[in-house]
């Protein structure tokens, strides 16, 4: 396997673009309590902000490849970046839930073009080293996402206005364009544009198996992010504040895990790294789930994050590799997978927790991890000729 990896200006543009998207995606949670209080909303209406964003992701997953083919990946990327900035400013200016929820929808709809185009562009540019590029992109995105609650809290307490944390970030696309954007039209990027626009073949069944794996992997990640604080409070008997802070262990482990994963795929096959990641996540989750000892459970939470970290970027790499060069559709459909997981699984786990309790409901995470492992086994054993037949 090739052991050298070159990051040009286009690569850094792609990294920063996906980090910008991740920042605003993860900002909705921390800012929702402020919007709820200011607009005097119910919990149900407040939750519509994230639902609207997720619906936007789903729509891009269904039809985003048509936009990308029509105007090209480069213009699609800048449309996503500047469109997300303007939508965020609309959210900050909104004084009615119709406006703020509508702005959240636009953020998901226009901004998710970034999520659709960046993996495809990185895969085309870096070829056999695409797993490295996708892992590094997600490391940077994780770093940006981790700072969101800190910056929202800091701006609310120190400046007296939570909007600064989002408003200042809205200028990042312009800064990116002025510094690295205009000089990033490399030959690799131009070649990528041709290949992406011309590729119109249906995706093979092998891609769709990996697509299910993406859904399951993202579901595990967001089930842990959304509900682990409540689980820690209910089962481990920590206070709300301590439980919320404990979730940072999972997020920190995600950063470390993706950083390690970006290095491991330079020396081992992507499938091998994904397999080890599933095992690590499974062991960590069992430790977190089956004990009431706080130290042991929190250690399990950290270990779970370490394993879960690479499930999305590396399964995405496998899916794009199985797309027979149709990276535009692959990127868009991968976005659909993420949107489906974010919208459905945490909500389903929450409903199940209402019915049977949070501890028993968390069995879902173990089932999801087993599902990813089985998909990896299926894709490894299926005859290559059969798997590459298109639908």
BELSULJO-V542492 format. One record per pair of residues at least 6 apart in sequence whose ideal C-beta (glycine too) atoms are under 7 Angstrom apart, sorted by the first residue. I is the first residue (numbers start at 1). GAP is how many residues later the second one is. D is the distance in whole Angstrom. If there is no record, write none. Layout:
i:I gap:GAP d:D
i:I gap:GAP d:D
This chain:
i:1 gap:265 d:7
i:2 gap:126 d:6
i:2 gap:127 d:6
i:3 gap:263 d:6
i:5 gap:124 d:5
i:5 gap:127 d:5
i:5 gap:261 d:7
i:8 gap:178 d:6
i:9 gap:171 d:5
i:9 gap:174 d:6
i:9 gap:175 d:4
i:10 gap:115 d:6
i:10 gap:174 d:4
i:10 gap:176 d:5
i:10 gap:178 d:7
i:10 gap:179 d:5
i:11 gap:114 d:7
i:11 gap:122 d:7
i:12 gap:168 d:6
i:13 gap:163 d:6
i:13 gap:167 d:5
i:13 gap:168 d:6
i:13 gap:171 d:5
i:14 gap:104 d:5
i:14 gap:107 d:6
i:14 gap:108 d:5
i:14 gap:123 d:6
i:15 gap:121 d:7
i:15 gap:122 d:5
i:15 gap:125 d:5
i:16 gap:160 d:6
i:17 gap:60 d:6
i:17 gap:64 d:6
i:17 gap:97 d:5
i:17 gap:101 d:6
i:18 gap:96 d:6
i:18 gap:100 d:5
i:18 gap:119 d:5
i:18 gap:123 d:5
i:19 gap:121 d:5
i:19 gap:122 d:5
i:19 gap:125 d:4
i:20 gap:61 d:7
i:20 gap:152 d:6
i:20 gap:153 d:7
i:21 gap:63 d:7
i:21 gap:90 d:6
i:21 gap:93 d:4
i:21 gap:94 d:6
i:22 gap:119 d:4
i:22 gap:122 d:5
i:22 gap:123 d:5
i:23 gap:121 d:5
i:23 gap:122 d:6
i:23 gap:125 d:6
i:23 gap:146 d:6
i:24 gap:60 d:6
i:24 gap:64 d:6
i:24 gap:83 d:6
i:24 gap:87 d:7
i:26 gap:119 d:4
i:26 gap:122 d:5
i:27 gap:121 d:5
i:27 gap:125 d:7
i:27 gap:139 d:6
i:28 gap:21 d:6
i:28 gap:22 d:5
i:28 gap:25 d:6
i:28 gap:76 d:7
i:30 gap:118 d:6
i:30 gap:119 d:4
i:30 gap:122 d:4
i:31 gap:121 d:6
i:31 gap:131 d:6
i:31 gap:135 d:7
i:32 gap:14 d:5
i:32 gap:17 d:6
i:34 gap:122 d:7
i:34 gap:128 d:5
i:35 gap:6 d:7
i:35 gap:11 d:7
i:35 gap:65 d:6
i:36 gap:10 d:4
i:39 gap:58 d:6
i:41 gap:56 d:6
i:45 gap:52 d:6
i:48 gap:53 d:5
i:49 gap:51 d:6
i:49 gap:52 d:6
i:49 gap:55 d:4
i:51 gap:292 d:7
i:52 gap:49 d:5
i:52 gap:52 d:4
i:52 gap:53 d:4
i:52 gap:56 d:7
i:53 gap:51 d:5
i:53 gap:52 d:7
i:53 gap:54 d:6
i:53 gap:55 d:4
i:54 gap:54 d:6
i:54 gap:285 d:5
i:54 gap:288 d:5
i:54 gap:289 d:4
i:55 gap:50 d:6
i:55 gap:53 d:7
i:56 gap:49 d:5
i:56 gap:50 d:7
i:56 gap:51 d:7
i:56 gap:52 d:2
i:56 gap:53 d:3
i:56 gap:56 d:6
i:57 gap:51 d:5
i:57 gap:55 d:5
i:57 gap:278 d:6
i:57 gap:281 d:6
i:57 gap:282 d:3
i:57 gap:285 d:7
i:58 gap:278 d:6
i:58 gap:281 d:4
i:58 gap:282 d:7
i:58 gap:285 d:7
i:59 gap:50 d:6
i:60 gap:49 d:6
i:60 gap:52 d:4
i:60 gap:53 d:6
i:60 gap:56 d:6
i:60 gap:272 d:7
i:60 gap:275 d:5
i:61 gap:271 d:6
i:61 gap:272 d:6
i:61 gap:274 d:4
i:61 gap:275 d:2
i:61 gap:278 d:5
i:62 gap:274 d:6
i:64 gap:48 d:7
i:64 gap:49 d:6
i:64 gap:52 d:4
i:64 gap:268 d:4
i:64 gap:271 d:6
i:65 gap:263 d:5
i:65 gap:264 d:5
i:65 gap:267 d:4
i:67 gap:9 d:6
i:67 gap:46 d:7
i:68 gap:8 d:5
i:68 gap:48 d:7
i:68 gap:49 d:6
i:68 gap:128 d:7
i:68 gap:260 d:5
i:69 gap:128 d:5
i:69 gap:259 d:6
i:72 gap:121 d:5
i:72 gap:125 d:6
i:73 gap:44 d:5
i:73 gap:48 d:6
i:73 gap:119 d:7
i:73 gap:120 d:6
i:73 gap:123 d:5
i:74 gap:115 d:7
i:74 gap:119 d:6
i:76 gap:37 d:5
i:76 gap:41 d:5
i:77 gap:37 d:6
i:77 gap:40 d:5
i:79 gap:31 d:7
i:79 gap:34 d:6
i:80 gap:30 d:6
i:80 gap:31 d:5
i:80 gap:33 d:3
i:80 gap:34 d:4
i:81 gap:33 d:6
i:81 gap:92 d:4
i:82 gap:91 d:5
i:83 gap:27 d:3
i:83 gap:28 d:6
i:84 gap:23 d:6
i:84 gap:26 d:6
i:84 gap:27 d:3
i:85 gap:85 d:4
i:85 gap:88 d:5
i:87 gap:16 d:5
i:87 gap:19 d:4
i:87 gap:20 d:4
i:87 gap:23 d:6
i:87 gap:24 d:7
i:88 gap:19 d:6
i:88 gap:78 d:6
i:88 gap:82 d:5
i:89 gap:81 d:5
i:90 gap:9 d:7
i:90 gap:13 d:4
i:90 gap:16 d:7
i:91 gap:9 d:5
i:91 gap:12 d:4
i:91 gap:13 d:6
i:91 gap:16 d:7
i:92 gap:71 d:5
i:92 gap:74 d:6
i:92 gap:75 d:6
i:94 gap:6 d:4
i:94 gap:9 d:6
i:112 gap:223 d:6
i:115 gap:220 d:5
i:115 gap:223 d:7
i:116 gap:215 d:5
i:116 gap:216 d:5
i:116 gap:219 d:5
i:117 gap:214 d:6
i:118 gap:19 d:7
i:119 gap:15 d:6
i:119 gap:197 d:6
i:119 gap:201 d:6
i:119 gap:212 d:5
i:119 gap:215 d:6
i:120 gap:76 d:6
i:120 gap:200 d:7
i:120 gap:207 d:4
i:120 gap:208 d:6
i:120 gap:210 d:6
i:120 gap:211 d:4
i:121 gap:71 d:5
i:122 gap:8 d:6
i:122 gap:11 d:4
i:122 gap:12 d:6
i:122 gap:15 d:6
i:123 gap:7 d:4
i:123 gap:197 d:5
i:123 gap:204 d:6
i:124 gap:68 d:4
i:124 gap:71 d:6
i:124 gap:72 d:7
i:124 gap:203 d:6
i:125 gap:63 d:4
i:125 gap:64 d:7
i:125 gap:67 d:6
i:126 gap:6 d:7
i:126 gap:7 d:4
i:130 gap:187 d:6
i:130 gap:190 d:7
i:131 gap:134 d:4
i:131 gap:139 d:5
i:131 gap:183 d:6
i:131 gap:186 d:4
i:132 gap:130 d:5
i:132 gap:133 d:6
i:132 gap:134 d:6
i:134 gap:179 d:4
i:134 gap:182 d:6
i:134 gap:183 d:5
i:135 gap:123 d:6
i:135 gap:126 d:5
i:135 gap:127 d:3
i:135 gap:130 d:6
i:135 gap:175 d:7
i:135 gap:178 d:5
i:135 gap:179 d:7
i:136 gap:126 d:5
i:138 gap:120 d:5
i:138 gap:174 d:7
i:138 gap:175 d:4
i:139 gap:116 d:6
i:139 gap:119 d:4
i:139 gap:120 d:5
i:139 gap:123 d:6
i:142 gap:112 d:5
i:142 gap:113 d:5
i:142 gap:116 d:6
i:143 gap:112 d:6
i:146 gap:105 d:5
i:146 gap:109 d:7
i:151 gap:14 d:4
i:152 gap:10 d:5
i:152 gap:13 d:5
i:155 gap:6 d:6
i:155 gap:7 d:6
i:155 gap:9 d:4
i:155 gap:10 d:4
i:156 gap:6 d:4
i:195 gap:130 d:7
i:196 gap:131 d:6
i:196 gap:132 d:5
i:199 gap:126 d:6
i:199 gap:127 d:4
i:199 gap:128 d:6
i:199 gap:129 d:6
i:201 gap:123 d:6
i:201 gap:125 d:5
i:201 gap:189 d:6
i:202 gap:188 d:4
i:202 gap:189 d:6
i:203 gap:120 d:6
i:203 gap:123 d:6
i:203 gap:126 d:6
i:203 gap:127 d:6
i:203 gap:130 d:7
i:204 gap:118 d:6
i:204 gap:120 d:6
i:204 gap:183 d:7
i:204 gap:184 d:5
i:204 gap:185 d:6
i:204 gap:186 d:5
i:205 gap:182 d:6
i:205 gap:184 d:7
i:205 gap:186 d:6
i:206 gap:116 d:4
i:206 gap:173 d:6
i:206 gap:181 d:4
i:206 gap:182 d:6
i:207 gap:112 d:6
i:207 gap:115 d:5
i:207 gap:116 d:5
i:207 gap:123 d:6
i:209 gap:166 d:6
i:209 gap:169 d:6
i:209 gap:170 d:5
i:210 gap:105 d:6
i:210 gap:108 d:5
i:210 gap:109 d:4
i:210 gap:112 d:6
i:210 gap:169 d:7
i:211 gap:108 d:6
i:211 gap:122 d:6
i:211 gap:126 d:5
i:212 gap:163 d:6
i:213 gap:102 d:5
i:213 gap:159 d:5
i:213 gap:162 d:4
i:214 gap:98 d:7
i:214 gap:101 d:5
i:214 gap:102 d:6
i:214 gap:105 d:6
i:214 gap:120 d:6
i:214 gap:123 d:4
i:214 gap:124 d:7
i:215 gap:122 d:5
i:215 gap:125 d:6
i:215 gap:126 d:5
i:216 gap:152 d:5
i:216 gap:155 d:5
i:216 gap:156 d:5
i:217 gap:94 d:3
i:217 gap:95 d:5
i:217 gap:98 d:5
i:217 gap:155 d:6
i:218 gap:94 d:6
i:218 gap:119 d:7
i:218 gap:120 d:5
i:218 gap:123 d:4
i:218 gap:124 d:7
i:219 gap:122 d:4
i:219 gap:126 d:4
i:219 gap:149 d:5
i:220 gap:88 d:6
i:220 gap:91 d:7
i:220 gap:145 d:6
i:220 gap:148 d:5
i:220 gap:149 d:6
i:221 gap:87 d:5
i:221 gap:91 d:7
i:222 gap:119 d:6
i:222 gap:120 d:6
i:222 gap:123 d:7
i:222 gap:124 d:5
i:223 gap:122 d:6
i:223 gap:123 d:5
i:223 gap:126 d:5
i:223 gap:141 d:7
i:223 gap:142 d:5
i:224 gap:26 d:6
i:224 gap:80 d:6
i:224 gap:84 d:7
i:224 gap:141 d:7
i:225 gap:22 d:7
i:225 gap:25 d:7
i:226 gap:120 d:4
i:227 gap:119 d:7
i:227 gap:122 d:6
i:227 gap:123 d:7
i:227 gap:131 d:7
i:228 gap:19 d:6
i:228 gap:22 d:6
i:228 gap:73 d:6
i:229 gap:14 d:4
i:229 gap:15 d:5
i:229 gap:18 d:5
i:230 gap:128 d:6
i:231 gap:127 d:5
i:231 gap:131 d:6
i:232 gap:6 d:5
i:232 gap:11 d:4
i:232 gap:14 d:5
i:233 gap:7 d:6
i:233 gap:10 d:4
i:234 gap:124 d:5
i:235 gap:57 d:6
i:235 gap:123 d:7
i:235 gap:124 d:5
i:236 gap:56 d:6
i:236 gap:58 d:5
i:236 gap:61 d:6
i:238 gap:8 d:7
i:246 gap:52 d:6
i:246 gap:55 d:7
i:249 gap:49 d:6
i:249 gap:52 d:5
i:249 gap:53 d:5
i:249 gap:56 d:7
i:250 gap:51 d:5
i:250 gap:52 d:7
i:250 gap:54 d:7
i:250 gap:55 d:4
i:251 gap:54 d:7
i:253 gap:49 d:5
i:253 gap:52 d:3
i:253 gap:53 d:4
i:253 gap:56 d:7
i:254 gap:51 d:5
i:254 gap:54 d:7
i:254 gap:55 d:4
i:256 gap:50 d:6
i:257 gap:48 d:6
i:257 gap:49 d:4
i:257 gap:50 d:7
i:257 gap:52 d:3
i:257 gap:53 d:6
i:258 gap:51 d:5
i:258 gap:52 d:6
i:258 gap:55 d:7
i:261 gap:12 d:6
i:261 gap:48 d:6
i:261 gap:49 d:4
i:261 gap:53 d:6
i:264 gap:9 d:5
i:265 gap:8 d:5
i:265 gap:49 d:7
i:270 gap:44 d:5
i:270 gap:47 d:6
i:270 gap:48 d:6
i:271 gap:47 d:7
i:271 gap:105 d:7
i:271 gap:109 d:7
i:273 gap:37 d:6
i:273 gap:41 d:6
i:274 gap:36 d:7
i:274 gap:37 d:7
i:274 gap:40 d:5
i:274 gap:41 d:6
i:274 gap:102 d:6
i:275 gap:101 d:6
i:277 gap:30 d:5
i:277 gap:33 d:5
i:277 gap:34 d:6
i:278 gap:29 d:7
i:278 gap:91 d:6
i:278 gap:94 d:6
i:278 gap:95 d:5
i:280 gap:23 d:6
i:280 gap:26 d:6
i:280 gap:27 d:3
i:281 gap:23 d:5
i:281 gap:26 d:3
i:281 gap:27 d:5
i:281 gap:88 d:6
i:282 gap:87 d:5
i:283 gap:20 d:6
i:284 gap:16 d:5
i:284 gap:19 d:3
i:284 gap:20 d:4
i:284 gap:22 d:7
i:284 gap:23 d:6
i:285 gap:15 d:7
i:285 gap:19 d:5
i:285 gap:80 d:6
i:285 gap:81 d:6
i:285 gap:84 d:7
i:287 gap:9 d:6
i:287 gap:12 d:7
i:287 gap:13 d:3
i:287 gap:16 d:7
i:288 gap:9 d:5
i:288 gap:12 d:3
i:288 gap:13 d:5
i:288 gap:16 d:6
i:289 gap:73 d:6
i:291 gap:6 d:5
i:311 gap:61 d:6
i:316 gap:18 d:6
i:319 gap:11 d:6
i:319 gap:15 d:6
i:320 gap:7 d:6
i:320 gap:10 d:5
i:323 gap:7 d:4
i:324 gap:64 d:7
i:349 gap:12 d:6
i:349 gap:15 d:5
i:352 gap:9 d:4
i:352 gap:12 d:7
i:353 gap:8 d:4
